[in-house]
Amino acid sequence: VTGEQEGDCWTAEKGAVRCHLCPRHCLVRNGGTGFCKVRTNIGGRLILPFYGEISALAIDPIEKKPLYHFYPGSRIVSVGFYGCTLDCPFCQNWNISREFGAQTGQSLSPEALVGRAVASGVPLMAFTYSEPLVHFEYLMRVLHLAREAGLETVLVTNGMLNREPALRLIPLVDAFNIDLKSFSGDYYASVLKGDLESVLSFIRLAAESSHVELTTLLIPGDNESPGELESLVRFIASVSVDIPWHVSGYRPEYRYRKAPTPVETVSMAVSLGKSFLKSVYTGNMGDDNNTVCPGCSRLLVSRSGYFVKNHGWDAGRCRYCGSRQYGR
Ligand code: SF4
């Protein structure tokens, strides 16, 4: 499926190609590659050498994405690619997002990938592990086919996508987990090499039509001051107080050697989040991973690792007080 697959969202400019998929708007010279390393100029056309190249294909608990309000306790077919629009120095999947060279995994056409998912008998499909949005063209085809086949889809993403492609993609996706890595535009630009405003805009758009949960990895000295976290949480609340917020702790990885996030920092973020939002979870640190009903405070779903038990989540309603829960 690889080879001469041509990309979307680009224009010719002075003998080069200008990619308009993400806010970087890379000008890619002939023979060169964009910042994401998967969109190439060959002979004045934007070509996708990694079209259909899959770095990982597995069946995971949906809690691993993490999604806690979208079919809790389910399994989900999970697909990884290569490449990324950000360069986070603490990336936990750097070997498939930034430093993958010419390495590829298996090649699967959109039809073959959806065929595999259908054959697995698992009706949910996630694009995760690395940044899926840089494979916009492949994703669009897979998302159409998945919908036709009756599968529901999930994107785990950094949300760095321009408005025009976002408007085309979002209606085809059932649920998102979007990373909101900081609430500082300077931090996004200088450390992550990204653009906060486009991420905020993507979150607002996604929440209009799809299920959305957000994740923030807390990094000591980078993004965990109470003032910044309060601004971040207030933003989430301004979109919807129903959006679940997952707070997780950092461990040294890739180019970062800072000490891990103290558990007290995670606890502080959780209590701050809970004063504005209905559902806040601690992911890989702490015990705040159960879902309780915002209406009556009864336990709906308990989680211990990936062991998930349903106590009162009943077709999207609380079994005890009947109030509707955010999610499916
Ligand atoms: S998607 Fe890749 S090539 Fe296109 S603008 Fe973004 S980083 Fe550059």
Residues whose N, C-alpha, C, O or C-beta is under 5 A from the ligand:
A	BS01	SF4	C19 L21 C22 R24 H25 C26 G34 F35 C36 R39 T85
